[in-house]
Amino acid sequence: MSEEEAIALMQQEEMRSTTVPISINQIRNTSDQNYEKGLKALQSVNKNKDNIELTEDEEFYVHKTKKDENGKPIQYERVTSFITGGKKIPDTPLIKSATTIGTKVDEFVRDFFEKPLSKIEDFVKNYDFAPKEDLINITNFLVKAKEIMDSRGEVIFANDMLLAVENFQGTGRNIAGTVDLISVDEKGIIRIYDVKTMRGDQFTVPHKSGINKGKSKYYHRYSESELSNAEKHQRQLSMYSLLLEASEGVISNKLGVIPFEIAYEPGDTNTTVIKNLKGVTFDKLELNEILPTKETNKKASSLPKGLASIDSSLTEQASKQSAQPYNRFLDILNTLDESKRKENFVTEKEFNSYSSEKQKEVLLQIKKC
């Protein structure tokens, strides 16, 4: 997994726009539920944080009081782990910086919606993770966004809205995840918003190598075995919607990402810039569109780690090629940072032209990078 893809996993399109993102204007819900039902559901979700918490290593959620059949606290997989087949995030200085800064941005946005705002200058003085002028600009953007939400009568919940379901859709797996922002309006329409940070504007910056060289990093995969950021975000938001429906019986069919561009170097704990980008809307996926079918899972058992969580058609295609050493080459290559990927990348045609001994040498070389 590349560092940029891993960053998008955690967190995980108008260039430098200061207008209200299109996601806030366009998110719609086709359900016929009413305001009272929607509000009651979100109030119920808001209580989950009192009973469920992240483990110290942040690998899982656990219930504080409910026990499993072995007398141990009930454990829940995190949504991000569930949709990626448990793929681990590399522990690098760049990733740590992305996590730290991303968390600060999330808290900033949540605080804006949770705390009464008197003066923008008074609000931003409590934060120092970005230049003051930039913080004022994105606060102005949030003010405009909230005006639109208020015009629809949205009641916004932004404080640890934790969704959790046991034996999710009969899979035998307990799943939980925390939503950044979720609201219900006067018509009973529920909207789910997710705040995402990205190093640079990935909507306009293209891949410099890989199968989609020259295409937008956000919308296109670097390799067949890696989801694009857009795919990851759609799956994550869809899972939140499915968990909400399973736990509370209410529906949210449209989902939105509110993206922010940031800039930092490995080891940084603050960003040198923060700019809001134009928002993105997604249609909700069903579980069989997020994860492969049981039949595909059988085929995926011999695939390189991580392939089981991508579209069925690609998984099936990859299953036919899984024995090829080039897939192993790509898997190892994608664990490197961008500069090392560029240095070591070779095309499939070139790699397959090597002798078996030369292929082994290449694999060994990139393992040592």
N, C-alpha and C positions, 0 to 999 in steps of 0.2 A: 504493500500500500504506500502510495506517495505521501509525503508530508502534507501537501495541499489537500489531498483527498481525505486524509485523517482529520485535518482541521475541520473540514466541512462536516465530517461525521459527528463531531462534537457540537458542533454548534448547529450541523455541520457546512426596469433596467435602463433606466435612463442615466446617461453618464453625468455624474456629479449634479444630479437634479436636486433642487431644494423645494420642489412641489410635493404635494401630498401623494404618496405612492398609489398606483392604480389598484393595488390589492385592497386598500381600504375603501375605495369607491365601488369596487366590483364584487366583493365577496357577497354571495347570496345563498340562501338556503331555501329549498323547495318544500320543506316539511310543513305540515299543517298544525304543528304544536303551538300552544299559546304561550303568552308571556309568563303566566303564573307557573306553568309546568316547567318551562325552561329555567326560570329563576330558582325554583325549588331544587332542580337537578344540580345547578351550579353551586348552590349553597351546600348541598350534600357533598359535592366534590371538595369544596373548601375545607371540610372537616377531616378529610383523609390525612392531612399533614400531622394531625394530632395522634394518629395511630400507626403511621407508616413512615419509615425513615431510611436514608441511605446508610449502607454499611460504612465503616471507617475508611476502607479502601475504595469506596464509591463504585464497587463492582456490581452490587445488587441493592435492591430495596428489601427491607424486612419489616414484618408486622410486630409491633411492640407487645401485643398481648395474645394474638391468635397463634396456636401451635399446630404443627402437622402431626401425622399419625405417630411419629417418633418422638414427639414431645419437644421438637425444636421450633423456633420461630418460623412462621411461614415466610418463604423467600420468593422474591419476584425478580425476573429478568428485567433489565432495563430495555426500553423500546429500541434504543440505538443498537444494542447488542442483538436483540431479536431479529431486526431487519437485515443485519449484516452477517448472520450466521456465527456470531460470537467473535468476529474478527477483532483482534487486539489493536489498540492504537499505539504506535511506536512512542517510546519514552525518550524524546529528544528535547533539547533546549527550545527549538522552534515551536514544537507542539505545546510545551509548557507555557511559553509566552502566549500562544494563541488561546489556550484555556484560561489563563489568568485575565487577559484583556477581554476576552469574550464574556467571561463571568461579570466583569465590571460593567460592560455595556448592557448586559441583561438586567443587572440590578438598577442601573440608571433609568432604563426604560420602565421597568416595573415600578420603581419609586415614583416616577412622574405620574403614573396612573393611580397610584395608591395614596399619594400625599396631596393635600390641597396646595395649589400653586398661587402664590401672591405675586411676587416679582421673579422674573426669570433669573436675574442676577443673584437673588438670594438663594434660588434653588441650586444653581450650578456651582456656587462657592463651596458646596459640600463635597465636590468631586474634583480630583486632580489627575485622572488617568489620561486626559487629553488636553490640548490647548484650550484655554478659556473661550476664545472666540468660536472655536468649533463646537464646543459644548453649548454655547448660546444659540448657534445656528441649528443644531439638531433639536434643541428644546423648542425653538420656534416652529420647526417642522412638526414636532409632536403636538404642539398647541393646535396647529391646523388640522392634524389628523383627528385629534379629540373633538374638535368642533364638528367634523363630519359625523363622528360616532354619536355625539350628543344629539345631532339633528335627527338621527334615526332612533333616538331613545335608548341607546345601548347602555346597559349596566355592565361595567367592566370589572373582571376579577383578574388580579395580577400578582397575587401573593401565594406562591407555592401551591398552584392548582395541580394536585397530584391525582392522576388517574390510575386505578389499579383493578385488575380483574384476575380471579383465580380460575384455572382450567379454561383459559381463553378459547372460545369457540370450539370446545371439545378437544383441544390439542394436548391437554394434560399439562400445559405450561402456564405458570403465573406470570403476568406481564404488568409492568408499571412504568409510568413516565410523567414528567412534570411539564406542563404547558406554560409558555411565557405569558400569553394573554388570551383570555377567553371571555366572550360577552354574549348577552342575550338582549334583544331589542324588544320594543313594544309589540311587535308582531309575533314574538316567540322565535325569531330567527337567531340561531346560535352561530357565532363566528369564532374560529380558532386562528390566532396569529402567532407566528414564531419569529423571534428576533434572530437574525443570522449576521455574523461578522465574517468578512473575507479580507485576506491580505491582498490589496489591490482590487481593481474592478474586474472580477472574473467574467462579467457579462461581455466585456469588450476585449479583454486580453485573450489571445488564442493559445492553444497548445503549441509548443515549439517542436514537439516530436510526438511519437505514438500514432495510433491508428486514425486519430482525428486531427492531425497536424494542421494548423492554420484555422481551426474552428474554435468557437467560444469554449473556454474551460468550464463554464457553468453548465452549459447544456449538453456537452459532448464528453464521452468517456475518453480517458487516456488509453485504456486497453479494454479488450472485451471482458476481462475478469474484474474490472472496476466500474462501479456505478458512477455516473456523473453526479455532481452536486445536486442538480435539479432532481434527478431520480431519487437520491437519498432523502432530500427534503420532502418530496411528494410522499414517499413511503412513511417517513416519520410522522408527518401531519395526518396522513390517512390512518395510521395506527392510533393516534390520539382520538380521532373521530370514532373509530371502531370501539375503542375502550370506553368512550363516553356512552355510546349506544348500548354496549353490553352491560355497563354498570348502572346507568341511570334511565335507560329507555328513551333517550332523546337523540335527535339526529342533527349533525352538522355536515352538509354535503359539499360546502365550498371552504377552502382553506387558503391562507395567505402567508407569505414570507415578507418580513420587513427587513431588508438587508442594509448593512452599513459597511462602507469601505474603511479599512484601517491600515496602518503602516507600522511595522516594527521589525526588529532584528532579533535573532536568537538570544534569549536571556533577558529581553526587555519585559517590564511589567506594566508599562504604559504605551500608548500609541502616540505617534507624532502627528497623526491626522485622523479625523473621523468625519465621514460624509455620508449622508443618507443617499441611497440609490433607489431607483424606481422599484416598487414592489412587484411581487410575482404571485399569481393565483394558480391554484391547482384543483383539479377535480379529485374527488375522493376515490381511492382504489379499494377494492375488496381484498380480503386476505389472500385469495388465490392469485391475485395480481401482484401482491407484495412478496409472497413466498411461492416457491414451486409447488406443484401438486405432489401427492404421494408418489405417483408414478415417476415424476421427475426427480423426486428425492432419492428414489432407488438408483436412478441413473447417475445422480450426482455424488453417490457415495465414493466413487473413485476419482472425483474431480479435485483439482488443486483447491486448497482451503479458500472459502469465500465465494466460490462460483455457485453454490447452492442457493444463494439469495438473490440472484439476478433473474431477469425475465426467462420464462420457460423455454422460449425458442432459442435463446442464446445458450442456455444451459444444455439443451439437447444437442446443439451444434458443438459445444465445447466437449461434451461427453464422447463424441466421435473422435475428438482430437486429443483427448487428455493424455494419451500415451506419448504424444509427441514431446520431445525434450524442449522445444521452443516455448511451450506453455510454462514449463518449469523455469526457463530463463526469464520470462516476463514476470512471473510471480516474485522471483528474487530481485529482479531489477526494480520493481515497484516498491520495494522496501527502502530504496535509497533516496537521498534527497535529489532535488531537480538537477543540480549541476552534475552529479555523478551518473544520473540516468542518461543525461546527454552524452557524456563521455563514453558510456559503455553500450549504448543502444545499437543494435544491428537489426536489419529487417529479417523477417521470417525466411525469405528466399535465401539470403546470405547465410543465415545460421544453419539452414538445412543443407547447404552446400558443403559445410564442414564435415570432416570425418568424425566418427563417434568420439575419438580421442580428443580432437580439437574442441568438440562441443563440451566435453567434460572439463577441459582446461578453462573454457570461457565461463562456465558455471562456477568453477572454483575461484576464478579471478573476481567475479562480482560478489561472491560470498564474503571475500576478504575486504571489500571496499567499506 
